[in-house]
Amino acid sequence: QVQLVESGGGLVQAGGSLRLSCAASRRAVFSFNAMGWYRQAPGKQRELVADITKDGRTNYADSVKGRFTISRDNAKNTVYLQMNSLKPEDTAVYYCNAVGGYDFWGQGTQVTVSS
């Protein structure tokens, strides 16, 4: 059973930075068709933040373009989300997702941005 474990969330002031990590077990990250980060704020639907395809193409939500960067380290079997210039509206639980014959999800990590 594939497991995705997120880390790196926390409390940060507006304008600050955080880096989220998603470590995969029992399957190589480069073998998934795509891996991505989603977020869900209280009372809102889960939304795609960014994803990276098997061949390295990246895609971002308009709200995070220019501020967030998704990357993949095959040697560490980990996907990252570097978040800069954080805003209070970025506050949410962030989930790692992997697609490869099945949808896999991590348990989520809380990101709170104070104004």
C-alpha positions as CSV (number, residue, x, y, z in Angstrom):
1,Q,0.0,0.0,0.0
2,V,1.4,3.4,-1.1
3,Q,1.7,5.9,1.7
4,L,2.2,9.6,1.3
5,V,3.4,11.5,4.4
6,E,3.3,15.3,4.4
7,S,5.4,17.6,6.7
8,G,6.5,21.2,6.9
9,G,3.2,22.9,7.8
10,G,3.0,25.4,10.6
11,L,2.2,29.0,11.6
12,V,3.8,31.8,9.7
13,Q,3.2,35.5,9.3
14,A,2.0,37.0,6.1
15,G,4.9,37.5,3.7
16,G,6.7,34.5,5.1
17,S,7.7,31.2,3.6
18,L,7.2,27.5,4.2
19,R,8.3,24.4,2.4
20,L,6.0,21.4,2.4
21,S,7.3,17.9,1.8
22,C,5.5,14.8,0.7
23,A,7.5,11.6,1.1
24,A,6.2,8.5,-0.7
25,S,6.7,4.9,0.4
26,R,6.5,1.6,-1.6
27,R,6.5,3.4,-4.9
28,A,8.8,5.8,-6.7
29,V,7.4,9.3,-7.1
30,F,8.5,9.5,-10.7
31,S,6.3,6.4,-11.5
32,F,3.1,8.2,-10.8
33,N,1.3,9.9,-13.7
34,A,1.2,13.0,-11.6
35,M,1.7,14.3,-8.1
36,G,0.2,17.4,-6.6
37,W,-0.8,19.5,-3.7
38,Y,-4.3,20.3,-2.8
39,R,-5.7,22.5,0.0
40,Q,-8.9,22.8,1.8
41,A,-9.9,25.8,3.9
42,P,-12.7,25.6,6.4
43,G,-16.1,25.7,4.7
44,K,-14.6,25.4,1.3
45,Q,-14.0,22.7,-1.3
46,R,-10.7,21.1,-1.7
47,E,-8.8,22.8,-4.6
48,L,-5.7,22.0,-6.6
49,V,-2.7,24.2,-5.7
50,A,-0.1,22.7,-8.0
51,D,0.9,19.5,-9.7
52,I,3.8,18.0,-11.6
53,T,3.4,15.3,-14.2
54,K,5.5,12.2,-14.9
55,D,7.6,14.1,-17.5
56,G,8.1,17.1,-15.2
57,R,5.5,19.6,-16.5
58,T,4.0,21.8,-13.8
59,N,0.7,23.4,-13.3
60,Y,-0.4,26.0,-10.8
61,A,-3.6,27.6,-9.6
62,D,-3.8,31.2,-10.6
63,S,-3.9,32.3,-7.0
64,V,-0.4,30.9,-6.3
65,K,1.4,31.5,-9.6
66,G,4.6,33.3,-9.0
67,R,4.6,32.5,-5.3
68,F,4.6,28.7,-5.0
69,T,6.9,26.2,-6.7
70,I,6.4,22.5,-6.9
71,S,9.4,20.2,-7.4
72,R,10.3,16.6,-7.2
73,D,13.5,14.9,-5.9
74,N,13.6,11.4,-7.3
75,A,16.6,10.4,-5.1
76,K,14.7,11.3,-1.9
77,N,11.4,10.0,-3.3
78,T,9.8,13.3,-2.2
79,V,7.7,16.1,-3.7
80,Y,8.0,19.6,-2.4
81,L,5.9,22.7,-2.4
82,Q,7.9,25.9,-1.7
83,M,5.5,28.6,-0.6
84,N,6.7,32.2,-0.6
85,S,5.0,35.5,0.0
86,L,2.3,33.7,2.0
87,K,-1.1,35.4,2.5
88,P,-3.8,34.8,5.1
89,E,-6.0,33.4,2.4
90,D,-3.4,30.6,1.9
91,T,-4.5,29.2,5.3
92,A,-5.7,25.7,4.8
93,V,-5.0,22.0,5.3
94,Y,-2.6,21.0,2.5
95,Y,-2.8,17.5,1.1
96,C,-0.4,15.6,-1.1
97,N,-1.9,13.6,-3.9
98,A,-0.5,11.0,-6.3
99,V,-2.3,9.5,-9.3
100,G,-1.2,6.2,-10.8
101,G,-3.8,3.6,-11.4
102,Y,-5.5,4.9,-8.2
103,D,-5.7,8.2,-6.3
104,F,-3.5,8.3,-3.2
105,W,-3.8,10.9,-0.5
106,G,-1.7,12.0,2.4
107,Q,-3.2,12.8,5.8
108,G,-2.7,16.6,5.4
109,T,-0.7,19.3,7.1
110,Q,-2.0,22.5,8.5
111,V,-0.7,25.8,7.2
112,T,-1.8,28.9,9.0
113,V,-0.8,32.4,7.8
114,S,-1.4,35.2,10.3
115,S,-2.0,38.8,9.2
